């Protein structure tokens, strides 16, 4: 998948060409809503977090996984060329989510445009 800047906030140190990742897990919460996808990034994403207890007030954070979910019911990832998604940075010091209860209180960091670059087949069962 390719996550691109949609003009609604972006990660300053992220490539301007977008963030690429592969689906690591699929999390369903109900048949009526779109699933959330845990993406394993092809390249780590560096973020300088502000308001930290350091001399500069910044802390370097490296993220290897994102969570993305369609912002609009009925617009599934891969069914349209671009789908607007909420993007959540997954804390590398915590376990990756694998159930909808793990993500129900997580707040999105940004809104972005998501494009499925290729659809791979898998024998794995979705999480949730």
N, C-alpha and C positions, 0 to 999 in steps of 0.2 A: 504494500500500500504506500501511497505517497500522500503525505500531509503537507498542505501548502498554506501560505499566508492568505487569509481572506480579508485582510484590512481591519480586523477586530482584535488587534494585539498580536504580537509575535515574540519569539524568543530572540533577543538581540544577538546571541552568539551562534544561532542556528544558521545552516546554509540558506542562502536566499533562494536556492533551487528547490527547497523543501526538505522534509525529513522522511526517510524511507524506513520501512519496517515490514517484518513478516508476521503473520498471525501466529501467536503462540498459544492462545486459548480463546474460546468463545464462551461468554457468560449470558445465559438466558434468565430473565426474571418472570416472564409470562409469555404465552403464545401471542398476545395482542401487541406487545412492544418489540421494538428492534433490539437485537442483542448488543452487548458491549463486547469489544475485542481488545484483548491484551496483545500489544505488538512488541516484538523483540526488534529493537532498532538495528539497522545494518551498521551504523556508526553511533557511538555514544553521543549524547547531547549534554553540553556543558552549560550550566546556568550559574550566574552569580546571584545568590540569594541576598537580599538586603535585610536590614534590621536584625543582624546577627550579633551575638555577644563576642565580637572580635574588635580589635583596635580600629579597623577600617569600617566595621559595620557590615562587611560582606563576608560570604562564605562560598567557596566553590563547591558545587554539587554536580555530580556526574550521573546521568540517567541512562539506563539501557532499555527500559520498558515504558511504554505509554499505554493508556487506556483510551479508546475512542468509542463514541456512540453517536449514532445519527441524532440530530437535534429535532427532527420532524418525524412523527409516526407515519409509517407507510413509505418512507424513503430509505430503503435498505442499501447498505454499502454494496456496490457492484451492480446495482440495478439501473443506475443512472451514471453518466460520465463523472459528474462531481456531486458529492453529497456534503452538506454542511454537518460538521461533527463537533461535539464537545471533546476537548482533549484534557486528560488528567496525567500529570507526571506521577509515576509510581515510585515511591520512596525506596531506594535500593537497600535500606537497612531493615525493611519489613518484608514479610512473605508476600508473594504475588497473589492477587485475589483469584479465587476459583469458584466463587458462589455469589449470587446476587446480594446476599446479606453483607458481603465484604465490601461492596461498592455503593450501597444505598445512601450513605452519608458523605461520600466523597464529592467535593466541589470541583467543577471544571476549572482549569487554569486559563484556557483560551478557547475561542471558537475558530475553527479552521475549515479548509476545504479538503476533502479526502477523495482520492481516486484509487480504484483497484487497478493495479498494473497487470496482474495475471491471476487467474483462478486456478489454484492447484487443488488436486483431489487428495483426500486424506482418509485413512481408515479410523482415525481417532474420533472418539465420542466427544461432543461438546460438553463443557463444564456447565454446572448449574442445575 
